[in-house]
Structure formats: structure tokens, C-alpha cells
Amino acid sequence: MLVELRAENYAVIDHAIAVFGPGLNLLTGETGAGKSILVDALALLMGGKASSEVVRHGAEKAVVACVFEATPGAETILEENGIDTEGHEIILRREILSTGKGRVFVNNQPATVAVLKQLAPELALVHAQTESLTSFDQAQQRILLDRFGGISTEAVGEAHAKWRAAEVKLNELVEGEQDRLRMVDLWSYQRKEIEAAHLEPGEDEALETEKRVLANAEKLYAAAMGAFEQLYEGGASAEVALRAAVRNVEELLRYDGRFAEALQQLESVRATVGDVSGSLRDYAEGINASPERLAEIEDRLAALDRLKRKYGKTVAEVIEFGEEVVRRLAEVEDKDEILKVLRADLDEAAEVYRAAAGAVHAERKAAAGKLAKLAEGQINSLAMKVKFAVEVRAGERDSGWTASGWDTVDYRIATNPGEPLKALDEIASGGEMSRVMLALKVSVEESAARPKKKSATPRTLVFDEIDIGIGGRAAEAVGQKLKTLAKGQQVLCVTHLPQIAAFADQHFLVDKREADGRTKMQVRLLDDRARTHEVARMLSGAKVTETSLQHAGQMIAGSR
């Protein structure tokens, strides 16, 4: 449900806020007051095309924003686009700069117009004078038919996903086959080169260490033996000094027991010095200044460097590359068997999809006839005389397969006797389109008592000037249909007719006033008294009489 709509510096609006409620929300006011401007602002928030011309004269930017109650589907769309949810509400905001540029925010986070368009079917369907046809494209026509027939596309969606995955996998193998065949010789050479090297993980690092030792054998021997003499062997070594210190502390211990721990520490140091000295002596004795071994290591490292330049930064990466080459060669060798399996998988997935899409097609065909009959009756009760049909065409070629089935759904209408049925976008006016949409929506909602599960539908329906060219009983019929529709979902409607205004659950007055030399528009929610006065104005014109007030009160009471 649309909770709030606000606009700043938008067309003639300096600042306007409307807080809507459930049921039927009607907007009335003098011609030119700006009622349709509010509908256009909402259409903009549903992803409509923006223009710098909507920026109020003298302002740097126009801002339109709204708050909707969240739906599970809308929250899923936000999550897919990396946008955080904010409680149980979804906040949309759009800024249009006077330069023509603009910004979009969803829940106060930067977003795109594409995100607004994704959210629109979950939140609202706007039938504005300028937007009615673009918002009711073939996808929306199909969704409405599915809702009417209680048709679920879950099974066909799952079947399409499996078929598409199988097709992609097969195409990847087939399309890459020629490239793979051209690469076989190279892969075979690479495999042989890597296998011939008999690589061991980490051997390059170990060889580098050994190379450094051999290249500096004399320096390392001198350093090790020098440290050994200083610690253990020489006359002034640490071992000699520690032995002397131990003897002195032993003498102290004979007279004072406090030196027992000090003696243990000195003995521990002597043992450590002995261990280190032994390690240094063994290291020095193990140094083998072999020019032959050094040359062998350098040759091996050079060979490893050549492999790493070709296949990876480390020996481990070269080994991994070799394993991948082996896998590719095996895949080429087994391609016939793999292709056979993949084609069988694709054929099986296609059969499952055909069965699911065929079942949905049959349901749609049955529902289409019923909807066309009901909708035609509803349309003709709204001061129109039309023929109406719902066409469902199956596109069985796989190029037309989608997650919702293979059907194309077209609503066709003839607005005058003797004319052929044409697409909805060829009917005469936006007012007629709004009435057609109202009739369709009422036809769908009147089927709500049936136990079948319904598909998703917009939570808020918006109709702009649905009453063009009608009056009297037809106008009252429109009001009754809007009231019926509003029992199941929120409806917003701009009207000039008191017969329709009398049915409002919430009645808003839109008017313009001049202040400080500028025109300003405001939106007010009317209480019962003000509402009666507004309906009376719509009945009698500028001068409200006692008779018109009584008539207005009777109309409002009768609508209840």
C-alpha cells in the first residue's frame, strides 16, 4: 500500500504531502489544480522517464518521494540489488536537476531507474494519461491473466531454468570444440614438458637455499668455526668462563644455600652453549664446497625458471597448470561421450519444459475466454460499446521460451461497431484506457472468491481521470466498480465527477493558491463536512447551494 507521497519544486508544486489510506483514495479539485501532476510524480517513482522541464521555475532541482509498505517480492528485489531493507517500509526518492541529470535513492541508498522499474510491478500500477500504455505491456497483460485464472508459473519456471542450464553447458562444449582441437598439440607439448621435469612442490625454494650455501661455503665455514671457538674451543671461550663461574658459585653454595638456583641456571647455560657449539661444528664439517653440485643446482633452477615463466609464478602453480592440461586433453578424448550425455540431458529438460509450458498454455486459453467475456461486460457498463478479446499464442520454438512459459498474451479491443479488434495501444484516449483497465481489474478481483491460488498483482492501482466522456449512471457504475476493486487493494483515482467522488474512503482536495507572486499547490485530506462541501461544488459549480449540499450528503450516504 502507498502510505505517503510528497513532491518539492515539481512542476507547479512547491511542497506537497499526501498521506493515503487503504481502500479508495480520490483526488478532486478544479481543472488545472494539479491533480494529474501527483499521478505523474508517482509514475516517475515507478521508473518513468524524467525531464528537466518538471523542475519548478527558479529551483535547482525537483524532488519526488514516496513510502510503500514492503512486500516479500519487493524485499527480494532489494536484496538482489544489494539494497538494505528498512523495517516494513520501502522509501523511494528521485531527484531531477535543472541541468537534466538526476539521482535515485531506495531506502536512502543510491540506486538506479532500473531498480525502480523492477520494483514497480510489486508496488503499484499507474494508469496516468501519459503512462497507461507503457505500464501495461505484454508482461503485465500476462500477469493479469494468470492472476485471473489462478495460474502458477512456478513449475514452468523451474523447468526453464534446468533446460537453460543444460543448453548453456552443451553450447559451451560445442562452441569451444574447434578451439580445443587447435590447442591439442600445444597442450600435449606442455604436458610432456611439465611431466619431464618431475617437479616437487617447494623444490625451488630448497634449491635456492642450498645454492646460497654452496656459493658462500668458505665464508660460512669460517663463520661457523669462529663462533665455535668463541663459544667452546678457545682459551678465552664462553665455556672456559662459565666453568670458572660455576666453580666460584659452587664455593658460595657450600656456605649459603641461596645460590642453588643460580648454580642451576649457570649449568643450564653451559649445556646450551655446548649444544649450540656442537651444532656449529657439525654445520662447518658438513659444508661441501662442490663446484659440480653448485653447477647442477644452477642448471635445475634455470629449468624451473623457464617453466615458471610459461606456466606459473611458483612450482606449485606449474604443477597445477600441468594437471589442468591433462584434464583438458582427457575432455577432448572423451568429447563424443560427453556430448552424447549433454544432448540427452538437454532433450530430457526440453521435454519437461514442453509439458509444463503446454499445461500453462491450456490453462491460459481457458482463462482467456472467461476473462474476455467478463471484461467486455464490465467495459460496456462504463459508457463504452466495445468488443473485447484476450488472445493467447503459443511460441513453441525454443527461441521464445521463457520462465513464464512460451505464450504471448494480447488484449485486443474494438471501440466502435464494425471495426476490427486492435491492440490496446491503438484505442482512442487515455480516459478510455483507464476505463478498460478498471473493467479488467474489477473482472479479476471479482474472481477472488475462487479457491485457486493467485499470482502476484500490484498492491496499489492508480487511475487518472477515468471519467472522461461519461456521466450519469455510467459514472455511478464507475464509482461502484472502483469501490469493489478497493476492497481487495488500495486504489488512487483522479476524478471530476461527484458520482465517483461520493464513493471515496479518503477524499483529497487539490487546489492552487497565489502567494508572494507565485502559484502554490496544496493537497488536503477532507473531513466529512469538507467532503460534503467539495462534492456539492462538483455538483453545482463555483456557487455551492443548500440544495447541492443536501444532494451531496445524500450521494455520500447512498454510496455507503
C-alpha positions in Angstrom: 0.0 0.0 0.0 1.2 3.5 -0.8 1.5 5.3 2.6 2.8 8.7 1.6 3.6 10.7 -1.5 5.5 14.0 -1.5 6.8 16.4 -4.1 9.1 19.5 -3.8 9.6 22.0 -6.6 7.9 19.7 -9.0 6.0 21.5 -11.9 3.7 23.9 -10.0 4.2 22.2 -6.7 6.5 24.0 -4.2 5.9 21.5 -1.4 3.0 19.0 -1.1 2.5 15.9 1.0 -0.4 13.4 0.8 -0.8 10.6 3.3 -3.0 7.8 1.9 -5.0 5.1 3.5 -6.4 1.7 2.5 -9.4 1.4 0.2 -10.4 4.1 -2.3 -8.5 7.3 -2.3 -9.9 10.0 -4.5 -8.4 13.3 -5.6 -10.6 16.1 -6.8 -10.2 19.8 -7.5 -10.7 22.5 -10.1 -9.4 21.8 -13.6 -5.7 22.7 -13.7 -5.2 22.4 -10.0 -2.5 19.8 -10.4 -4.2 16.5 -9.7 -2.6 14.7 -12.6 0.7 16.1 -11.6 0.7 14.0 -8.5 -0.1 10.9 -10.5 2.8 11.8 -12.9 5.1 12.2 -9.8 4.2 8.7 -8.7 4.8 7.3 -12.3 8.2 8.9 -12.1 8.9 6.9 -8.9 7.9 3.7 -10.8 10.7 4.3 -13.3 9.0 6.7 -15.7 11.1 9.0 -17.9 12.3 12.2 -16.3 12.7 15.6 -17.9 14.3 18.8 -16.6 11.0 20.6 -17.6 9.4 19.3 -14.4 11.7 21.4 -12.2 9.8 24.3 -10.8 10.9 27.7 -12.3 13.7 29.1 -10.2 14.6 25.9 -8.4 17.8 23.9 -8.8 16.1 20.5 -8.6 12.7 18.8 -8.2 12.3 16.0 -5.6 9.6 13.4 -5.5 9.4 10.7 -2.9 7.0 8.1 -1.6 6.7 5.4 1.1 5.2 2.0 0.4 4.5 -0.9 2.7 7.1 -3.6 1.9 6.1 -6.9 0.2 8.2 -10.1 0.1 8.7 -9.7 -3.6 9.9 -6.2 -3.3 12.3 -7.2 -0.5 13.7 -9.9 -2.7 14.4 -7.4 -5.5 16.1 -5.1 -3.0 18.3 -7.9 -1.8 19.2 -8.9 -5.3 20.3 -5.3 -6.0 22.3 -5.0 -2.7 19.9 -2.6 -1.1 19.2 -2.9 2.6 15.5 -3.1 3.8 14.3 -0.7 6.4 11.7 -2.3 8.6 8.3 -2.8 6.9 8.6 0.1 4.5 10.2 0.9 1.2 11.2 4.5 0.6 11.7 5.7 -2.9 13.2 9.1 -3.8 14.1 10.7 -7.1 15.8 14.0 -7.8 15.7 15.8 -11.1 18.2 18.6 -11.6 17.6 21.6 -13.7 20.5 20.5 -15.8 18.7 17.3 -16.8 20.7 15.0 -14.7 19.1 13.0 -11.8 19.6 10.7 -8.9 17.6 7.8 -7.5 17.5 6.6 -3.9 15.9 3.5 -2.5 15.7 3.3 1.3 18.1 6.3 1.3 20.7 4.3 -0.6 21.9 5.2 -4.1 20.1 3.1 -6.8 19.1 3.3 -10.5 15.9 3.8 -12.5 16.2 0.1 -13.5 15.7 -0.8 -9.8 12.6 1.4 -9.7 11.2 -0.4 -12.8 11.9 -3.8 -11.2 10.0 -2.7 -8.0 7.1 -1.1 -9.9 5.1 -4.3 -10.5 5.4 -5.2 -6.8 4.3 -1.8 -5.6 1.9 0.0 -8.0 0.5 0.1 -11.4 0.0 3.7 -12.6 -2.6 4.4 -15.3 -1.7 8.0 -15.9 -2.8 9.9 -19.0 0.7 9.7 -20.4 1.8 6.4 -18.9 -1.1 4.0 -19.1 0.1 2.0 -22.1 3.8 1.8 -21.2 2.9 0.5 -17.7 0.6 -2.2 -19.2 2.9 -4.1 -21.5 2.6 -7.7 -22.6 4.2 -8.9 -19.4 1.6 -7.1 -17.3 -1.2 -8.4 -19.5 0.1 -12.0 -19.0 0.4 -11.4 -15.2 -3.2 -10.2 -15.1 -4.5 -13.2 -17.0 -2.5 -15.5 -14.7 -4.0 -13.8 -11.7 -7.5 -14.2 -13.0 -7.0 -17.8 -13.8 -5.1 -18.6 -10.6 -2.3 -19.9 -12.9 1.0 -20.7 -11.3 4.2 -20.5 -13.4 6.5 -22.0 -10.7 6.8 -25.4 -12.4 7.5 -24.0 -15.8 10.0 -21.6 -14.3 11.9 -24.4 -12.7 11.8 -26.4 -15.9 13.1 -23.4 -17.9 16.0 -22.9 -15.5 17.0 -26.6 -15.9 16.6 -26.5 -19.7 18.6 -23.3 -20.0 21.4 -24.6 -17.8 21.7 -27.8 -20.0 21.7 -25.7 -23.2 24.4 -23.4 -21.9 26.6 -26.4 -20.9 26.2 -28.1 -24.3 26.8 -24.9 -26.2 30.0 -24.2 -24.2 31.4 -27.6 -25.2 30.3 -27.4 -28.8 31.4 -23.8 -29.4 34.7 -24.4 -27.7 35.4 -27.7 -29.6 37.3 -26.2 -32.5 39.4 -24.1 -30.2 40.2 -27.1 -28.2 41.2 -29.2 -31.2 43.6 -26.4 -32.3 45.1 -26.5 -28.8 45.6 -30.2 -28.6 49.2 -30.1 -29.9 50.1 -27.3 -27.6 48.5 -29.0 -24.6 50.4 -32.3 -25.4 53.7 -30.4 -25.6 53.0 -28.6 -22.3 52.1 -31.9 -20.6 55.2 -33.6 -21.8 57.4 -30.6 -20.8 56.0 -30.4 -17.3 55.9 -34.2 -16.7 59.6 -34.5 -17.9 60.7 -32.0 -15.2 59.5 -34.3 -12.4 58.6 -31.3 -10.3 58.4 -31.4 -6.5 56.4 -28.8 -4.6 58.7 -26.2 -2.9 61.9 -27.6 -4.5 62.9 -24.2 -6.0 63.0 -22.7 -2.5 65.1 -25.6 -1.1 67.5 -25.3 -4.1 67.9 -21.6 -3.7 68.9 -22.1 -0.1 71.4 -24.8 -1.0 72.8 -22.6 -3.8 73.4 -19.8 -1.3 75.3 -22.1 1.0 77.5 -23.6 -1.8 78.2 -20.2 -3.3 79.4 -18.9 0.1 81.0 -22.1 1.5 84.3 -20.5 2.7 82.6 -17.6 4.4 80.1 -19.9 6.1 82.8 -22.4 7.3 84.9 -19.5 8.7 81.9 -18.0 10.5 80.7 -21.3 12.0 84.2 -22.3 13.2 84.9 -18.8 14.5 81.7 -19.0 16.6 82.6 -22.5 17.7 86.0 -21.4 19.1 84.5 -18.3 20.8 81.8 -20.4 22.5 83.7 -23.6 23.3 87.2 -24.3 22.0 89.3 -21.2 22.5 91.3 -20.4 25.7 89.0 -17.4 26.3 85.8 -19.1 25.2 82.5 -18.8 26.8 82.8 -22.4 28.0 86.0 -21.6 29.9 84.5 -18.5 31.5 81.3 -20.5 32.5 83.3 -23.3 34.1 85.2 -20.8 36.2 82.0 -19.1 37.2 80.4 -22.5 38.1 83.4 -23.3 40.4 83.0 -20.0 42.2 79.3 -20.3 42.7 79.8 -23.9 44.0 82.1 -22.5 46.6 79.5 -19.9 47.6 76.8 -22.6 47.8 78.9 -24.5 50.4 78.2 -21.6 52.8 74.9 -20.1 51.5 72.0 -22.2 50.1 70.6 -19.1 48.3 73.0 -19.8 45.4 71.5 -23.2 44.5 69.2 -21.7 41.8 72.0 -19.6 40.4 74.2 -22.7 40.0 71.4 -24.5 38.2 71.0 -21.6 35.8 74.7 -21.5 35.0 74.7 -25.2 34.4 71.8 -24.8 32.0 73.7 -22.0 30.2 76.7 -24.3 29.9 74.6 -27.0 28.4 73.0 -24.6 25.9 76.4 -23.3 24.9 77.6 -26.9 24.4 74.6 -27.8 22.2 75.0 -24.6 20.1 78.7 -25.2 19.8 78.2 -28.8 18.7 75.6 -27.7 16.0 78.1 -25.1 14.7 80.9 -27.6 14.5 78.7 -30.2 12.7 77.4 -27.5 10.3 81.0 -26.4 9.4 82.1 -30.1 8.9 79.1 -30.7 6.6 79.8 -27.8 4.3 80.9 -29.3 0.9 82.4 -26.7 -1.4 81.5 -28.7 -4.5 81.6 -26.7 -7.8 79.9 -29.6 -9.5 76.9 -29.6 -7.2 76.6 -25.8 -7.5 76.5 -26.1 -11.2 73.9 -28.8 -11.0 71.7 -26.7 -8.8 72.0 -23.6 -11.0 71.0 -25.7 -14.1 68.0 -27.1 -12.2 66.9 -23.6 -11.1 67.2 -22.2 -14.6 65.0 -25.0 -15.9 62.4 -24.3 -13.2 62.5 -20.6 -14.0 61.8 -21.4 -17.7 58.7 -23.4 -16.6 57.6 -20.7 -14.2 57.8 -18.0 -16.9 55.5 -20.1 -19.0 53.1 -21.7 -16.6 53.0 -20.1 -13.2 54.8 -17.9 -10.6 55.7 -20.9 -8.4 56.5 -24.6 -8.8 53.1 -25.4 -7.2 51.3 -23.3 -9.9 53.2 -25.0 -12.7 52.2 -28.4 -11.3 48.6 -27.2 -11.1 48.7 -26.0 -14.7 50.0 -29.4 -15.8 47.1 -31.1 -14.1 44.6 -28.7 -15.9 46.3 -29.5 -19.2 45.8 -33.2 -18.5 42.2 -32.7 -17.7 41.6 -30.7 -21.0 43.3 -33.4 -23.1 41.1 -36.1 -21.4 38.0 -34.0 -22.1 38.9 -33.8 -25.8 39.5 -37.5 -26.0 36.1 -38.2 -24.3 34.2 -35.4 -26.1 32.0 -37.7 -28.0 30.7 -39.4 -24.9 30.4 -36.1 -23.1 28.4 -34.6 -26.0 26.1 -37.6 -26.0 25.3 -37.2 -22.4 24.8 -33.5 -22.6 22.5 -33.8 -25.6 20.5 -36.4 -23.8 20.2 -34.1 -20.7 19.1 -31.2 -23.0 16.4 -33.3 -24.7 15.1 -34.5 -21.4 15.0 -31.0 -20.0 13.2 -29.7 -23.1 10.6 -32.4 -22.8 9.9 -31.4 -19.2 9.7 -27.8 -20.2 7.3 -28.5 -23.1 5.0 -30.4 -20.8 5.0 -27.6 -18.2 4.6 -24.8 -20.8 1.8 -26.8 -22.6 -0.1 -27.2 -19.3 0.2 -23.4 -18.6 -0.9 -22.6 -22.2 -4.0 -24.7 -21.8 -4.9 -23.0 -18.5 -4.4 -19.6 -20.1 -6.5 -20.4 -23.1 -9.4 -21.5 -20.9 -9.0 -18.4 -18.6 -8.7 -16.0 -21.6 -12.2 -16.7 -22.9 -13.7 -16.2 -19.5 -11.8 -13.0 -18.8 -12.7 -11.6 -22.2 -16.4 -12.2 -21.6 -16.4 -10.7 -18.1 -14.2 -7.7 -19.1 -16.4 -6.9 -22.1 -19.5 -6.7 -20.0 -17.7 -4.6 -17.4 -16.3 -2.2 -20.1 -19.7 -1.8 -21.7 -21.2 -0.8 -18.4 -18.8 2.2 -18.3 -20.4 4.2 -21.2 -18.5 2.3 -23.9 -19.6 -0.1 -26.5 -16.8 -2.5 -27.4 -15.8 -5.9 -28.3 -13.0 -7.4 -26.3 -10.8 -10.4 -26.7 -7.8 -12.0 -25.0 -5.5 -13.8 -27.4 -3.0 -16.4 -26.2 -0.5 -17.6 -28.8 2.0 -20.4 -28.1 5.5 -19.9 -29.4 6.8 -23.4 -29.3 10.2 -22.7 -30.9 12.8 -22.7 -28.2 13.9 -19.1 -29.1 10.7 -17.9 -27.4 10.9 -20.0 -24.3 10.8 -18.0 -21.0 10.5 -18.7 -17.3 6.8 -17.8 -17.5 6.1 -20.1 -20.5 6.0 -19.8 -24.2 2.8 -17.8 -24.5 2.3 -14.3 -25.9 -0.8 -12.7 -24.4 -2.5 -9.8 -26.2 -5.6 -7.9 -25.1 -7.5 -6.7 -28.2 -10.4 -4.3 -28.4 -12.8 -2.7 -31.0 -14.2 0.5 -29.6 -16.7 1.1 -32.3 -19.2 -1.3 -34.0 -17.9 -2.8 -37.3 -14.2 -2.1 -36.5 -11.7 -4.9 -36.3 -10.1 -5.9 -33.0 -6.9 -4.0 -32.4 -4.2 -3.9 -29.8 -4.9 -1.7 -26.7 -2.3 0.8 -27.7 -4.5 1.7 -30.7 -7.5 2.8 -28.7 -8.5 6.4 -28.7 -7.7 8.0 -25.4 -6.1 7.7 -22.0 -9.6 8.0 -20.4 -10.8 5.0 -22.4 -7.7 3.1 -21.5 -8.3 3.9 -17.8 -11.8 2.6 -18.0 -10.7 -0.6 -19.8 -8.1 -1.1 -17.1 -10.7 -0.6 -14.4 -13.0 -3.1 -16.0 -10.2 -5.6 -16.3 -9.1 -5.2 -12.7 -12.7 -5.5 -11.4 -13.2 -8.6 -13.5 -10.1 -10.1 -11.9 -10.9 -9.1 -8.4 -14.5 -10.4 -8.6 -13.0 -13.8 -9.2 -11.1 -13.6 -5.9 -13.6 -15.8 -4.1 -12.4 -18.8 -6.1 -10.1 -21.1 -4.2 -7.3 -21.2 -6.8 -4.0 -19.6 -5.8 -3.5 -16.2 -7.4 -0.3 -14.9 -8.9 1.2 -11.6 -7.8 -0.5 -8.3 -8.6 0.4 -4.6 -7.8 -0.7 -3.6 -4.3 -1.7 -0.1 -5.4 -3.7 0.8 -8.5 -3.8 4.4 -9.8 -6.3 5.7 -12.3 -6.0 9.3 -13.8 -9.2 10.9 -15.0 -11.0 7.7 -15.5 -14.3 9.6 -16.0 -13.5 11.3 -19.3 -16.6 11.2 -21.6 -19.0 9.7 -19.1 -21.7 10.8 -16.7 -25.0 9.9 -15.0 -25.5 6.2 -14.5 -22.2 5.3 -16.2 -20.3 7.5 -13.7 -22.1 5.8 -10.8 -21.2 2.4 -12.2 -17.5 3.5 -12.4 -17.7 4.6 -8.7 -19.2 1.3 -7.7 -16.5 -0.6 -9.6 -13.7 1.4 -8.0 -15.3 0.7 -4.6 -15.4 -3.0 -5.4 -11.8 -3.0 -6.6 -10.7 -1.1 -3.5 -12.0 -3.9 -1.2 -9.1 -6.1 -2.2 -6.3 -3.5 -2.7 -5.6 0.2 -2.4 -6.9 2.4 -5.3 -6.0 6.0 -6.1 -8.2 7.9 -8.6 -8.3 11.4 -10.0 -11.9 12.3 -10.9 -14.1 15.3 -11.9 -17.4 13.6 -11.2 -19.3 13.8 -7.9 -20.9 10.4 -8.6 -17.5 8.9 -8.3 -16.2 11.2 -5.5 -19.1 10.1 -3.3 -17.6 6.6 -3.0 -14.3 7.7 -1.5 -12.8 6.1 1.6 -10.4 9.0 1.8 -11.1 12.2 -0.2 -8.3 14.7 -1.0 -8.8 18.2 -2.4 -6.1 19.6 -4.7 -6.1 23.3 -5.2 -3.8 26.2 -6.2 -3.3 29.4 -4.5 -1.2 32.5 -5.2 1.3 33.6 -2.5 4.1 36.1 -2.8 3.5 36.3 -6.5 3.9 32.6 -7.1 1.4 29.8 -7.6 1.5 27.1 -5.0 -0.4 23.8 -4.9 -1.6 22.0 -1.8 -3.2 18.7 -1.0 -5.7 18.4 1.9 -7.5 15.4 3.3 -11.1 16.4 3.8 -13.2 15.6 6.9 -16.9 14.7 6.5 -18.1 18.3 6.4 -15.5 19.5 3.9 -16.0 16.4 1.8 -19.7 17.1 1.5 -18.9 20.7 0.5 -16.5 19.5 -2.2 -19.0 17.1 -3.7 -21.6 19.9 -3.7 -19.1 22.1 -5.5 -18.6 19.4 -8.1 -22.4 19.2 -8.5 -23.3 22.9 -8.8 -20.1 24.6 -9.9 -18.5 27.6 -8.2 -21.6 28.5 -6.1 -22.5 25.9 -3.5 -26.2 26.0 -2.6 -28.1 24.4 0.2 -29.8 22.1 -2.3 -26.4 21.0 -3.7 -25.2 20.3 -0.1 -28.3 18.2 0.6 -27.8 16.3 -2.7 -24.1 15.8 -1.9 -24.9 14.4 1.5 -27.5 12.0 0.0 -25.0 10.8 -2.6 -22.3 10.1 0.0 -24.8 8.3 2.3 -26.1 6.3 -0.7 -22.5 5.2 -1.6 -22.1 3.6 1.8 
